[in-house]
Amino acid sequence: MWLRVTTFPDKEMAMELTSKLRNSGARVEVREIVEWDFEERYFLRGNLSELEEYEEAQDWKNYSEIIREILKGRMEVSEFEREFLKRASPENYEKVVKLKDESLGDEEFLDAMEAAFRVSLLMSSVYSFLKANGIEVGEDYIEGELPEDPTIIIELDEEVEGCEKGYFLQLTPAWDVNVDILSVLTKDVELEGLDGVVIDAAARIVMNVIAGLEDTNDIEKLREYTSGIIEDADNLDGELYVDAEEVYEAILKSLEKAGIVRVSGRKVKLRK
């Protein structure tokens, strides 16, 4: 039975987890997919002074002050990004810097990668803002000065008079990390966070179904063994209730394909 453990927006993150799972003896499959997101959005375009009443404009007021403080004529892109992020998003900036530290734990690494994604989105918006206000943005440098009352575009949660409506479809690459649960039934997969919890719980449910064959061979009664409470789940400080009834047929098929059980009519038996 293949369990999709998680989906990553970054291939390196997927391969990092895959390596750890394989080192634990798990059979792992990584599949590249394309995800999509479709939204209706509302925008207002105008000078900062005209849109100051909107809460959404306050970030751009802050960003404008930072840009005026650090951009004086011509500046290298790397230096601009560093100085801007240190002021505009210090917490995310510090997390991204930590990505260079090879001793990061799994949770810290994932947290830092999420911060890098947020920083990337922010800088993309900033560069669009700079270009809209006549500042030249090259591959290696930025040159110009921000107008006293810059043009901004803000996104609103709901439609208002005078706003522009648009539709946004975003296609993004993603990587599914899948684990064959049968490959970890007798192995200890050491992973921090929910990934490890889910893999362990799924393996225990499959083992529970196998153990249930000591009490019943009835295919419907055996279904009851796909739900239960795990009291000593790793990384959790309480009981974990697992409901896998809807994947019962998938569990049986995987066990039968692996030669562990034989399904005959309404009966399930262990293969000798």
Sine and cosine of phi, psi and omega as CSV:
sin_phi,cos_phi,sin_psi,cos_psi,sin_omega,cos_omega
0.00,0.00,0.83,-0.55,0.00,-1.00
-1.00,-0.01,0.77,-0.64,0.03,-1.00
-0.92,-0.39,0.83,-0.56,0.11,-0.99
-0.98,0.22,0.93,-0.36,-0.07,-1.00
-0.96,0.28,-0.75,0.66,-0.01,-1.00
-0.24,-0.97,0.22,-0.97,0.07,-1.00
-0.85,-0.53,0.78,-0.63,-0.02,-1.00
-0.94,-0.34,0.56,-0.83,0.10,-1.00
-1.00,0.10,-0.08,1.00,-0.07,-1.00
-0.78,-0.63,0.75,-0.66,-0.06,-1.00
-0.91,0.41,-0.63,0.77,-0.02,-1.00
-0.88,0.47,-0.63,0.78,0.04,-1.00
-0.89,0.45,-0.66,0.75,0.01,-1.00
-0.90,0.44,-0.68,0.73,-0.04,-1.00
-0.94,0.33,-0.51,0.86,0.05,-1.00
-0.89,0.46,-0.73,0.68,0.02,-1.00
-0.92,0.39,-0.65,0.76,0.00,-1.00
-0.85,0.52,-0.69,0.73,0.00,-1.00
-0.87,0.49,-0.69,0.72,-0.01,-1.00
-0.91,0.42,-0.64,0.77,0.01,-1.00
-0.92,0.40,-0.68,0.73,0.00,-1.00
-0.91,0.41,-0.58,0.82,0.05,-1.00
-0.91,0.41,-0.38,0.93,0.05,-1.00
-1.00,0.06,-0.03,1.00,0.02,-1.00
1.00,-0.09,0.15,0.99,-0.03,-1.00
-0.99,0.13,0.51,-0.86,0.14,-0.99
-1.00,0.01,0.85,-0.53,-0.15,-0.99
-0.81,-0.59,0.60,-0.80,0.08,-1.00
-0.78,-0.63,0.76,-0.65,0.05,-1.00
-0.94,-0.33,0.79,-0.61,-0.03,-1.00
-0.82,-0.57,0.82,-0.58,0.05,-1.00
-0.99,0.14,0.76,-0.65,-0.01,-1.00
-0.76,-0.64,0.11,-0.99,0.09,-1.00
-0.86,-0.50,0.85,-0.52,0.05,-1.00
-0.99,-0.15,0.39,-0.92,0.02,-1.00
-0.69,-0.73,0.45,-0.89,0.03,-1.00
-0.63,-0.78,0.81,-0.58,-0.05,-1.00
-0.86,-0.50,0.82,-0.58,-0.05,-1.00
-0.66,-0.75,0.50,-0.87,0.19,-0.98
-0.99,-0.12,0.78,-0.62,-0.07,-1.00
-0.79,-0.61,0.43,-0.90,-0.01,-1.00
-0.83,-0.56,0.75,-0.66,-0.08,-1.00
-0.79,-0.61,0.53,-0.84,0.16,-0.99
-0.84,-0.54,0.74,-0.67,0.00,-1.00
-0.89,-0.46,0.70,-0.71,0.02,-1.00
0.12,-0.99,-0.06,-1.00,0.05,-1.00
-0.97,0.25,0.47,-0.88,-0.02,-1.00
-0.82,0.57,-0.66,0.75,-0.01,-1.00
-0.90,0.44,-0.49,0.87,-0.01,-1.00
-0.98,0.21,-0.45,0.89,-0.12,-0.99
-0.94,-0.34,0.15,0.99,-0.06,-1.00
-0.86,0.51,-0.42,0.91,-0.04,-1.00
-0.92,0.39,-0.35,0.94,-0.02,-1.00
-1.00,0.08,0.71,-0.71,0.01,-1.00
-0.86,0.51,-0.57,0.82,-0.04,-1.00
-0.91,0.43,-0.31,0.95,-0.02,-1.00
-1.00,0.08,-0.22,0.98,-0.08,-1.00
-0.92,0.40,-0.57,0.82,0.05,-1.00
-0.88,0.48,-0.68,0.74,-0.02,-1.00
-0.94,0.33,-0.47,0.88,0.11,-0.99
-0.90,0.43,-0.69,0.72,0.03,-1.00
-0.92,0.40,-0.71,0.70,-0.01,-1.00
-0.89,0.46,-0.62,0.78,0.00,-1.00
-0.88,0.47,-0.67,0.74,0.01,-1.00
-0.90,0.43,-0.63,0.78,0.02,-1.00
-0.91,0.40,-0.70,0.72,-0.02,-1.00
-0.89,0.46,-0.67,0.74,0.03,-1.00
-0.89,0.46,-0.55,0.83,-0.04,-1.00
-0.94,0.33,-0.60,0.80,-0.12,-0.99
-0.97,-0.23,-0.41,0.91,-0.07,-1.00
-0.99,-0.14,0.95,-0.31,0.02,-1.00
-0.83,-0.56,1.00,0.07,0.01,-1.00
1.00,0.03,-0.96,-0.27,-0.07,-1.00
-0.90,-0.44,0.64,-0.77,-0.08,-1.00
-0.46,-0.89,0.60,-0.80,0.04,-1.00
-0.93,0.36,0.60,-0.80,-0.04,-1.00
-0.85,0.53,-0.71,0.70,-0.04,-1.00
-0.87,0.49,-0.65,0.76,0.00,-1.00
-0.93,0.36,-0.66,0.75,0.01,-1.00
-0.87,0.49,-0.74,0.67,-0.02,-1.00
-0.87,0.49,-0.70,0.71,-0.03,-1.00
-0.88,0.48,-0.76,0.65,-0.05,-1.00
-0.93,0.36,-0.59,0.81,0.01,-1.00
-0.92,0.39,-0.75,0.66,-0.07,-1.00
-0.93,0.38,-0.55,0.84,0.03,-1.00
-0.88,0.48,-0.48,0.88,-0.01,-1.00
-0.99,-0.11,-0.65,0.76,-0.11,-0.99
-0.99,0.11,-0.55,0.83,-0.05,-1.00
-0.55,-0.84,0.90,0.43,-0.10,-0.99
-0.87,0.50,-0.61,0.79,-0.03,-1.00
-0.91,0.42,-0.73,0.68,0.03,-1.00
-0.92,0.40,-0.60,0.80,0.01,-1.00
-0.87,0.50,-0.71,0.70,-0.01,-1.00
-0.89,0.45,-0.61,0.80,0.02,-1.00
-0.92,0.39,-0.65,0.76,0.01,-1.00
-0.91,0.41,-0.63,0.78,0.04,-1.00
-0.86,0.51,-0.58,0.81,-0.04,-1.00
-0.93,0.36,-0.25,0.97,0.02,-1.00
-0.86,0.50,-0.39,0.92,0.02,-1.00
-0.97,0.26,-0.22,0.98,-0.03,-1.00
-1.00,0.08,0.92,-0.38,-0.06,-1.00
-0.96,0.29,-0.16,0.99,-0.03,-1.00
-1.00,-0.03,0.12,0.99,-0.01,-1.00
-0.88,0.48,0.65,-0.76,0.10,-0.99
-0.97,0.25,0.14,-0.99,-0.05,-1.00
-0.85,0.53,-0.74,0.67,-0.06,-1.00
-0.92,0.38,-0.64,0.77,0.03,-1.00
-0.90,0.43,-0.63,0.77,0.00,-1.00
-0.90,0.44,-0.73,0.69,0.00,-1.00
-0.90,0.43,-0.63,0.78,0.02,-1.00
-0.89,0.45,-0.66,0.75,0.00,-1.00
-0.92,0.38,-0.60,0.80,0.02,-1.00
-0.93,0.38,-0.61,0.79,0.07,-1.00
-0.90,0.43,-0.62,0.78,0.04,-1.00
-0.90,0.43,-0.64,0.77,0.02,-1.00
-0.89,0.45,-0.60,0.80,0.03,-1.00
-0.92,0.40,-0.68,0.73,0.02,-1.00
-0.90,0.43,-0.65,0.76,0.02,-1.00
-0.90,0.43,-0.64,0.77,0.01,-1.00
-0.89,0.46,-0.68,0.73,0.03,-1.00
-0.90,0.44,-0.67,0.74,-0.02,-1.00
-0.89,0.45,-0.73,0.69,-0.04,-1.00
-0.92,0.40,-0.54,0.84,0.06,-1.00
-0.89,0.46,-0.67,0.74,0.03,-1.00
-0.92,0.39,-0.64,0.77,-0.01,-1.00
-0.90,0.44,-0.68,0.74,-0.01,-1.00
-0.92,0.40,-0.60,0.80,0.08,-1.00
-0.90,0.43,-0.63,0.77,0.04,-1.00
-0.89,0.46,-0.70,0.72,-0.01,-1.00
-0.89,0.45,-0.73,0.69,-0.02,-1.00
-0.89,0.45,-0.61,0.79,0.00,-1.00
-0.92,0.40,-0.30,0.95,-0.01,-1.00
-0.93,-0.37,0.45,0.89,0.15,-0.99
0.98,0.22,0.23,0.97,0.03,-1.00
-1.00,-0.06,0.75,-0.66,-0.04,-1.00
-0.98,0.18,0.81,-0.58,0.02,-1.00
-0.88,-0.47,0.96,-0.27,0.02,-1.00
-0.99,-0.14,-0.09,-1.00,0.01,-1.00
-0.93,0.38,-0.60,0.80,-0.10,-0.99
-0.91,-0.43,-0.20,0.98,-0.10,-1.00
-0.58,-0.81,0.29,-0.96,0.11,-0.99
-0.78,-0.63,0.70,-0.71,-0.06,-1.00
-0.63,-0.78,0.73,-0.69,0.04,-1.00
0.67,-0.74,-0.02,-1.00,0.05,-1.00
-0.74,-0.68,0.61,-0.79,-0.05,-1.00
-0.96,0.27,0.71,-0.70,0.05,-1.00
-0.87,0.50,0.38,-0.93,-0.02,-1.00
-0.89,0.46,-0.61,0.79,0.01,-1.00
-0.82,-0.57,0.98,0.18,-0.13,-0.99
-0.93,0.38,0.38,-0.92,0.11,-0.99
-0.99,0.15,0.71,-0.70,0.04,-1.00
-0.75,-0.66,0.35,-0.94,0.12,-0.99
-0.81,-0.59,0.84,-0.54,0.01,-1.00
-0.90,-0.43,0.52,-0.86,0.03,-1.00
-0.98,-0.20,0.73,-0.68,-0.04,-1.00
-0.95,-0.32,0.41,-0.91,0.01,-1.00
-0.98,0.21,-0.39,0.92,-0.01,-1.00
-0.61,-0.79,0.29,-0.96,-0.06,-1.00
-0.96,0.27,0.71,-0.70,0.07,-1.00
-0.76,-0.64,0.24,-0.97,-0.01,-1.00
-0.89,0.45,0.73,-0.69,0.04,-1.00
1.00,0.05,-0.03,1.00,-0.03,-1.00
-0.99,0.10,0.32,-0.95,0.08,-1.00
-0.99,-0.15,0.68,-0.74,0.04,-1.00
-0.95,-0.30,0.69,-0.72,0.03,-1.00
-0.61,-0.80,0.26,-0.97,0.04,-1.00
-0.89,-0.45,0.67,-0.74,-0.10,-1.00
-0.85,-0.53,0.89,-0.46,0.07,-1.00
-0.90,-0.43,0.87,-0.49,0.00,-1.00
-0.88,-0.48,0.82,-0.58,0.10,-1.00
-0.96,-0.28,0.80,-0.60,-0.04,-1.00
-0.73,-0.69,0.54,-0.84,0.06,-1.00
-0.97,0.23,0.49,-0.87,0.06,-1.00
-0.48,-0.88,0.33,-0.94,-0.04,-1.00
-0.78,-0.63,0.88,-0.47,0.07,-1.00
-1.00,0.09,0.75,-0.66,0.11,-0.99
-0.96,-0.28,0.89,-0.46,-0.06,-1.00
-0.90,-0.44,0.63,-0.78,-0.01,-1.00
-0.84,-0.54,0.72,-0.70,0.11,-0.99
-0.98,0.20,0.96,-0.29,-0.09,-1.00
-0.87,0.50,-0.54,0.84,0.01,-1.00
-0.89,0.46,-0.43,0.90,-0.03,-1.00
-0.98,0.21,-0.18,0.98,-0.04,-1.00
-0.87,-0.49,0.23,0.97,-0.05,-1.00
-0.87,0.50,-0.60,0.80,-0.04,-1.00
-0.92,-0.39,0.31,0.95,-0.02,-1.00
-0.88,-0.47,0.44,-0.90,0.02,-1.00
-0.98,-0.19,0.97,-0.25,0.00,-1.00
-1.00,0.02,0.93,-0.37,-0.06,-1.00
-0.99,-0.11,0.99,-0.16,0.04,-1.00
-0.72,-0.69,0.66,-0.75,0.07,-1.00
-0.99,0.17,0.40,-0.92,0.09,-1.00
0.99,0.14,-0.18,-0.98,-0.11,-0.99
-0.94,0.35,-0.45,0.89,0.00,-1.00
-0.83,0.56,-0.74,0.67,0.00,-1.00
-0.91,0.41,-0.62,0.78,0.01,-1.00
-0.88,0.48,-0.73,0.69,-0.05,-1.00
-0.91,0.41,-0.70,0.72,0.01,-1.00
-0.88,0.48,-0.72,0.69,-0.01,-1.00
-0.89,0.45,-0.68,0.73,-0.02,-1.00
-0.91,0.42,-0.67,0.74,0.01,-1.00
-0.90,0.44,-0.65,0.76,0.02,-1.00
-0.90,0.43,-0.65,0.76,-0.01,-1.00
-0.91,0.41,-0.61,0.79,0.03,-1.00
-0.90,0.43,-0.67,0.74,0.03,-1.00
-0.89,0.45,-0.68,0.73,0.04,-1.00
-0.90,0.44,-0.57,0.82,0.02,-1.00
-0.90,0.43,-0.63,0.77,0.04,-1.00
-0.91,0.42,-0.68,0.73,0.02,-1.00
-0.89,0.46,-0.70,0.71,0.01,-1.00
-0.90,0.43,-0.52,0.86,-0.01,-1.00
-0.89,0.45,-0.35,0.94,0.00,-1.00
-0.93,0.38,-0.24,0.97,0.09,-1.00
-0.96,0.29,-0.39,0.92,-0.03,-1.00
-0.98,-0.19,-0.54,0.84,-0.07,-1.00
-0.46,-0.89,0.52,-0.85,0.11,-0.99
-0.94,-0.34,-0.03,1.00,-0.03,-1.00
-0.95,0.31,0.81,-0.59,-0.12,-0.99
-0.90,0.45,-0.53,0.85,0.00,-1.00
-0.99,0.15,-0.63,0.78,0.03,-1.00
-0.92,0.40,-0.55,0.83,0.00,-1.00
-0.91,0.41,-0.43,0.90,0.03,-1.00
-0.84,0.53,-0.49,0.87,-0.02,-1.00
-0.88,0.47,-0.37,0.93,-0.04,-1.00
-0.99,0.15,0.03,1.00,0.02,-1.00
-1.00,0.02,0.01,1.00,0.03,-1.00
-0.77,-0.64,0.57,-0.82,0.02,-1.00
0.12,-0.99,0.00,-1.00,-0.03,-1.00
-0.95,-0.32,0.75,-0.67,0.10,-1.00
-0.96,-0.30,0.91,-0.42,-0.11,-0.99
-1.00,0.06,-0.42,0.91,-0.09,-1.00
-0.90,-0.44,0.63,0.78,0.00,-1.00
-0.90,0.45,0.75,-0.67,0.01,-1.00
-0.88,0.47,0.58,-0.82,0.09,-1.00
0.95,0.32,0.08,1.00,0.04,-1.00
-0.87,-0.49,0.57,-0.83,-0.02,-1.00
-0.97,-0.25,0.37,0.93,0.02,-1.00
-0.42,-0.91,-0.03,-1.00,0.01,-1.00
-0.94,0.33,0.55,-0.83,0.04,-1.00
-0.90,-0.44,0.88,-0.48,0.07,-1.00
-1.00,-0.06,0.79,-0.61,-0.04,-1.00
-0.90,-0.44,0.77,-0.63,0.06,-1.00
-0.86,-0.52,0.95,-0.32,-0.02,-1.00
-0.86,-0.51,0.37,0.93,-0.08,-1.00
-0.86,0.50,-0.59,0.80,-0.06,-1.00
-0.95,0.31,-0.24,0.97,0.04,-1.00
-0.94,-0.35,0.31,0.95,-0.02,-1.00
-0.84,0.54,-0.72,0.70,-0.01,-1.00
-0.88,0.47,-0.61,0.79,0.03,-1.00
-0.90,0.43,-0.61,0.79,0.04,-1.00
-0.89,0.45,-0.73,0.68,0.00,-1.00
-0.88,0.48,-0.69,0.72,-0.01,-1.00
-0.87,0.49,-0.67,0.74,-0.02,-1.00
-0.93,0.38,-0.62,0.79,0.03,-1.00
-0.93,0.37,-0.60,0.80,0.02,-1.00
-0.94,0.35,-0.67,0.74,0.01,-1.00
-0.89,0.45,-0.55,0.83,0.01,-1.00
-0.99,0.16,-0.05,1.00,0.03,-1.00
0.98,0.19,0.33,0.94,-0.03,-1.00
-1.00,0.02,-0.62,0.79,0.02,-1.00
-0.78,-0.63,0.24,-0.97,0.11,-0.99
-0.79,-0.61,0.80,-0.61,0.02,-1.00
-0.98,-0.22,0.84,-0.54,0.00,-1.00
-0.72,-0.69,0.97,-0.26,-0.04,-1.00
0.89,0.45,-0.87,-0.49,-0.01,-1.00
-0.98,-0.18,0.28,0.96,-0.04,-1.00
-0.88,-0.48,0.57,-0.82,0.08,-1.00
-0.82,-0.57,0.80,-0.60,0.00,-1.00
-0.75,-0.66,0.52,-0.85,0.10,-1.00
-0.95,0.31,0.66,-0.75,0.09,-1.00
-0.99,0.16,0.66,-0.75,0.00,-1.00
-1.00,-0.02,0.00,0.00,0.00,0.00
